[in-house]
Amino acid sequence: MKGLLIALVAAAVLLGAAGLDYLAGEQARPVEILVEGRFAGPALLGFRDVAVDFLWLDAFYKIFVEVRDAKTEAEKRLVVARVDLIFSSIFRLDPHYVKLYDLAAWHLAWNLPPILGATSEEARRYIERGEDLLERGVRRNPDLPDVYQALAFYHFQKTGNLPRVVEVLEEVRRRFPPGIPVITKPGQRSIVYCDHLLGTTYFYLRDYEASKAVWESVLALKPDDVIAPQKIAEAEAFAQVAKIESEQGVKAALDALEAIWEANFAAGLDVVRMGVPADVLFYPYLESEIDRVRGQLGMPPVDFVQTVYDRLEQLGIDLNDFVPQVLEPEEGHHHHH
């Protein structure tokens, strides 16, 4: 019944708009008519939110049901085209529906390419469309921090454009100074979340001083933040390594990084014995830095998964005695899960 009601609402508005276009001797443009008021504006007066909600439900029914049930690639692409049409309608009806920018970009970049079996070039275009959508959301909603944060997270996780992440999040800090309450609805992200992402991004850009400053501001804003102290310590440690590399050379930097790895392994082993997942024994950023420096010295990269297992074997420790559900060695080979 709900599906029929959605279809009737959408069809009535779209067909009515197209009919007026036909009478006017113009090519039918149902989305534009629907949202720009030549027909649908007066008709939807007072019912805009209801129409948006129906269209929203219809779009996600198509994504999660109709696309899945489509029997051919052509049918899938037809459903996708209809979803694009619905999203366009929603954004024009309500350009301040901020959560939809985030979800629609996710749909474009993460959901659609595998559903359609997209080529790498097609997947890249979908990623660009998601980026354009979020940029438009920021322009339309300059006073809402959620869209900025969604754009920053999209670049951090999908495009890898870390300088753009910094630009967006520094703009958030400028527009919404720490301390302004911004959580107005369940699920909304907060300024503290924004600063977490900014501090992490500076860290990955190897600007450790900037990262430390951001994490210190997080701690000042939220003294009980459980992540900030660890991140401040990490920024200080890697800043020291960077200083060693610039003043004493690459080999000295490698020695310092390997010392950090040893300390991390020892501390990680202690908490794994207490039941913490074994992932704490692995530190991807530290491992990548070690391999980067080894590469400068003409040395091969390290298989850190195997290194951890070898070290545990030397200590007479079977990791699966602690957390068998975390690491499950396959026959003849070890994998990190």
C-alpha positions as CSV (number, residue, x, y, z in Angstrom):
1,M,0.0,0.0,0.0
2,K,2.8,2.4,0.9
3,G,4.6,1.7,-2.4
4,L,1.4,2.3,-4.3
5,L,0.8,5.6,-2.5
6,I,4.4,6.7,-3.3
7,A,3.9,5.9,-6.9
8,L,0.6,7.7,-7.1
9,V,1.9,10.8,-5.5
10,A,4.9,10.9,-7.8
11,A,3.0,10.0,-10.9
12,A,0.2,12.5,-10.3
13,V,2.6,15.4,-10.0
14,L,5.0,14.4,-12.7
15,L,2.3,13.5,-15.3
16,G,0.4,16.6,-14.5
17,A,3.4,18.8,-15.0
18,A,4.3,17.0,-18.2
19,G,0.8,17.5,-19.4
20,L,1.0,21.3,-19.0
21,D,4.3,21.3,-20.9
22,Y,2.6,19.4,-23.7
23,L,-0.3,21.9,-23.9
24,A,2.3,24.8,-24.0
25,G,4.0,23.2,-26.9
26,E,7.2,22.6,-25.0
27,Q,9.2,19.4,-24.4
28,A,8.2,17.8,-21.1
29,R,10.6,18.6,-18.2
30,P,8.8,17.1,-15.3
31,V,11.6,17.6,-12.7
32,E,11.9,21.3,-13.4
33,I,8.2,21.8,-13.5
34,L,7.7,19.8,-10.3
35,V,10.1,22.0,-8.3
36,E,10.0,25.4,-9.9
37,G,6.4,26.2,-9.3
38,R,4.9,26.4,-12.8
39,F,2.5,23.6,-11.8
40,A,3.6,21.8,-8.6
41,G,4.4,24.8,-6.4
42,P,0.8,25.8,-5.7
43,A,-0.3,22.2,-5.6
44,L,2.3,21.2,-3.0
45,L,1.9,24.3,-0.9
46,G,1.7,23.0,2.7
47,F,2.6,19.5,1.6
48,R,6.2,20.0,0.5
49,D,7.7,18.0,3.4
50,V,5.3,15.1,2.8
51,A,6.2,15.0,-0.9
52,V,9.9,15.0,-0.1
53,D,9.5,12.2,2.4
54,F,7.5,10.1,-0.2
55,L,10.2,10.7,-2.9
56,W,12.9,9.8,-0.4
57,L,11.2,6.5,0.4
58,D,10.7,5.8,-3.2
59,A,14.4,6.4,-4.1
60,F,15.6,4.0,-1.4
61,Y,13.1,1.4,-2.3
62,K,14.5,1.5,-5.8
63,I,18.1,1.4,-4.6
64,F,17.7,-1.5,-2.3
65,V,14.9,-3.5,-4.0
66,E,14.3,-2.6,-7.6
67,V,18.0,-2.5,-8.6
68,R,18.6,-5.8,-6.8
69,D,15.6,-7.4,-8.6
70,A,16.5,-6.0,-12.0
71,K,17.3,-8.9,-14.4
72,T,19.6,-7.1,-16.9
73,E,22.1,-4.3,-16.8
74,A,19.8,-2.2,-18.9
75,E,17.0,-2.6,-16.4
76,K,19.4,-1.7,-13.5
77,R,20.6,1.5,-15.3
78,L,17.0,2.5,-15.9
79,V,16.2,2.2,-12.2
80,V,19.4,4.2,-11.5
81,A,18.2,6.9,-13.9
82,R,14.9,7.1,-12.1
83,V,16.7,7.4,-8.7
84,D,18.7,10.3,-10.1
85,L,15.5,11.9,-11.2
86,I,14.0,11.5,-7.7
87,F,17.1,12.9,-6.0
88,S,17.0,15.9,-8.3
89,S,13.4,16.5,-7.4
90,I,14.1,16.3,-3.7
91,F,17.1,18.7,-3.8
92,R,15.0,21.3,-5.8
93,L,12.0,20.9,-3.5
94,D,14.2,21.2,-0.3
95,P,17.8,22.3,-0.9
96,H,18.3,22.3,2.9
97,Y,17.6,18.6,3.4
98,V,21.2,18.4,4.6
99,K,21.3,14.7,5.4
100,L,20.4,13.8,1.9
101,Y,23.5,15.3,0.4
102,D,25.6,13.0,2.5
103,L,23.5,9.9,1.7
104,A,23.1,10.7,-2.0
105,A,26.9,11.1,-2.3
106,W,27.4,7.8,-0.6
107,H,24.9,6.2,-3.0
108,L,26.8,7.6,-6.0
109,A,30.3,6.7,-4.8
110,W,29.9,3.5,-2.8
111,N,26.6,1.9,-3.8
112,L,26.1,2.4,-7.5
113,P,29.5,1.3,-9.0
114,P,29.4,-2.3,-7.7
115,I,25.7,-2.6,-8.4
116,L,26.2,-1.6,-12.0
117,G,29.5,-3.4,-12.4
118,A,31.0,0.0,-13.4
119,T,34.4,0.3,-15.0
120,S,37.1,2.2,-13.1
121,E,36.4,5.2,-15.3
122,E,32.7,5.0,-14.6
123,A,33.3,4.7,-10.9
124,R,35.6,7.7,-11.0
125,R,32.8,9.7,-12.6
126,Y,30.4,8.7,-9.9
127,I,32.9,9.8,-7.3
128,E,33.2,13.2,-9.0
129,R,29.4,13.5,-9.1
130,G,29.2,12.8,-5.4
131,E,31.8,15.5,-4.8
132,D,30.0,18.0,-6.9
133,L,26.8,17.2,-5.0
134,L,28.3,17.9,-1.6
135,E,30.0,21.1,-2.9
136,R,26.6,22.2,-4.0
137,G,25.2,21.4,-0.6
138,V,27.8,23.6,1.1
139,R,27.0,26.5,-1.2
140,R,23.3,26.2,-0.5
141,N,23.8,25.7,3.2
142,P,26.7,27.9,4.3
143,D,25.5,28.1,7.9
144,L,25.1,24.4,8.5
145,P,28.2,22.5,9.7
146,D,26.9,19.1,8.8
147,V,27.3,19.5,5.1
148,Y,30.9,20.8,5.4
149,Q,31.7,17.8,7.6
150,A,30.1,15.4,5.1
151,L,32.2,17.0,2.3
152,A,35.4,16.7,4.3
153,F,34.7,13.1,5.3
154,Y,34.0,12.3,1.6
155,H,37.3,13.6,0.5
156,F,39.1,11.9,3.4
157,Q,37.6,8.5,2.7
158,K,36.9,8.5,-1.0
159,T,39.0,10.9,-3.0
160,G,42.0,11.1,-0.8
161,N,42.3,14.9,-1.4
162,L,43.6,15.7,2.1
163,P,44.5,19.3,1.4
164,R,40.8,19.9,0.5
165,V,39.8,18.2,3.8
166,V,41.9,20.7,5.7
167,E,40.4,23.6,3.7
168,V,36.9,22.5,4.4
169,L,37.4,21.8,8.1
170,E,39.3,25.0,8.8
171,E,36.4,26.8,7.3
172,V,34.1,25.0,9.7
173,R,36.3,26.1,12.6
174,R,36.2,29.7,11.3
175,R,32.5,29.7,10.9
176,F,31.5,27.7,13.9
177,P,34.0,28.4,16.7
178,P,34.5,25.6,19.3
179,G,31.9,25.7,22.0
180,I,28.9,26.6,19.7
181,P,26.3,23.8,20.2
182,V,25.7,22.3,16.8
183,I,24.0,18.9,17.7
184,T,20.4,19.7,17.0
185,K,19.1,16.3,15.8
186,P,20.0,12.7,16.7
187,G,22.8,11.5,14.5
188,Q,24.2,14.9,13.6
189,R,28.0,15.3,13.8
190,S,29.5,17.8,16.1
191,I,32.4,20.3,16.1
192,V,34.4,17.8,18.2
193,Y,33.9,15.2,15.5
194,C,35.1,17.8,12.9
195,D,38.2,18.5,14.9
196,H,38.9,14.8,15.3
197,L,39.0,14.5,11.5
198,L,41.0,17.7,11.1
199,G,43.7,16.5,13.6
200,T,43.9,13.1,11.8
201,T,44.2,14.8,8.4
202,Y,47.0,17.0,9.5
203,F,48.7,14.0,10.9
204,Y,48.5,12.1,7.6
205,L,49.8,15.2,5.8
206,R,52.8,14.9,8.2
207,D,52.1,18.3,9.7
208,Y,52.5,17.0,13.2
209,E,52.6,20.4,14.9
210,A,49.3,21.4,13.4
211,S,47.8,18.0,14.3
212,K,48.9,18.4,17.9
213,A,47.4,21.9,18.1
214,V,44.0,20.6,16.9
215,W,44.0,17.7,19.4
216,E,44.9,20.1,22.2
217,S,42.0,22.3,21.3
218,V,39.8,19.2,21.3
219,L,41.0,18.4,24.8
220,A,40.3,22.0,25.9
221,L,36.8,21.8,24.6
222,K,36.1,18.3,25.9
223,P,38.5,17.4,28.8
224,D,37.1,13.8,29.0
225,D,37.8,13.1,25.3
226,V,39.5,9.6,25.3
227,I,41.2,9.9,22.0
228,A,42.9,13.3,22.2
229,P,45.7,12.5,24.7
230,Q,46.8,9.5,22.6
231,K,46.8,11.6,19.5
232,I,48.8,14.4,21.1
233,A,51.4,11.9,22.2
234,E,51.5,10.4,18.7
235,A,51.9,13.8,17.1
236,E,54.8,14.7,19.5
237,A,56.5,11.3,18.7
238,F,56.3,11.7,15.0
239,A,57.3,15.3,15.1
240,Q,60.4,14.2,16.9
241,V,61.1,11.6,14.3
242,A,60.7,14.2,11.6
243,K,63.2,16.4,13.4
244,I,65.7,13.5,13.7
245,E,65.3,12.8,10.0
246,S,66.0,16.4,9.0
247,E,68.9,16.8,11.4
248,Q,70.6,13.4,11.7
249,G,69.5,11.7,8.5
250,V,67.3,8.8,7.3
251,K,69.1,6.0,9.1
252,A,68.6,7.7,12.4
253,A,64.9,8.3,11.6
254,L,64.6,4.5,10.8
255,D,66.1,3.7,14.2
256,A,63.7,6.0,15.9
257,L,60.7,4.5,14.1
258,E,61.7,1.0,14.9
259,A,62.0,1.9,18.5
260,I,58.4,3.3,18.4
261,W,57.3,0.0,16.8
262,E,58.9,-2.0,19.6
263,A,57.3,0.1,22.2
264,N,53.9,-0.1,20.5
265,F,54.2,-3.9,20.2
266,A,55.0,-4.3,23.8
267,A,52.2,-2.1,25.0
268,G,49.8,-3.8,22.5
269,L,50.7,-7.2,23.8
270,D,49.8,-6.2,27.3
271,V,46.3,-5.0,26.4
272,V,45.7,-8.0,24.1
273,R,46.4,-10.2,27.1
274,M,43.5,-8.4,28.8
275,G,41.1,-9.2,25.9
276,V,41.5,-6.2,23.6
277,P,41.3,-7.1,19.9
278,A,44.6,-8.0,18.4
279,D,44.4,-5.1,15.9
280,V,46.3,-3.0,18.4
281,L,49.4,-4.9,17.5
282,F,49.3,-3.3,14.1
283,Y,49.9,0.4,13.5
284,P,49.4,1.1,9.7
285,Y,50.7,4.6,9.8
286,L,53.9,3.7,11.7
287,E,54.3,0.7,9.4
288,S,54.0,2.9,6.3
289,E,56.5,5.4,7.7
290,I,59.0,2.6,8.4
291,D,58.6,1.3,4.8
292,R,58.9,4.8,3.4
293,V,62.2,5.4,5.2
294,R,63.4,1.9,4.3
295,G,62.7,2.7,0.7
296,Q,64.9,5.7,0.9
297,L,67.7,3.5,2.1
298,G,67.1,1.0,-0.7
299,M,65.7,-1.6,1.7
300,P,62.6,-3.8,1.0
301,P,59.3,-3.3,2.8
302,V,58.5,-5.3,5.9
303,D,55.7,-7.9,6.1
304,F,54.4,-6.7,9.5
305,V,51.7,-9.3,9.8
306,Q,54.3,-12.1,9.5
307,T,56.7,-10.1,11.8
308,V,54.1,-10.0,14.5
309,Y,53.4,-13.8,14.2
310,D,57.1,-14.5,14.2
311,R,57.6,-12.4,17.3
312,L,54.8,-14.1,19.1
313,E,56.2,-17.5,18.2
314,Q,59.5,-16.5,19.6
315,L,57.8,-15.5,22.9
316,G,55.9,-18.9,22.9
317,I,52.6,-17.1,22.5
318,D,49.6,-18.4,20.5
319,L,47.6,-15.3,19.8
320,N,44.4,-17.3,19.3
321,D,44.5,-18.3,22.9
322,F,43.6,-14.7,23.7
323,V,41.3,-13.7,20.9
324,P,40.6,-16.6,18.5
325,Q,37.9,-14.7,16.7
326,V,40.2,-11.9,15.6
327,L,43.1,-13.6,13.8
328,E,42.4,-17.0,12.2
329,P,45.5,-18.3,10.4
330,E,44.6,-20.2,7.2
331,E,46.4,-23.3,6.3
332,G,50.0,-22.5,5.2
333,H,49.5,-18.8,5.4
334,H,48.6,-16.1,7.9
335,H,46.2,-13.2,7.3
336,H,45.4,-10.2,9.4
337,H,41.6,-9.8,9.7
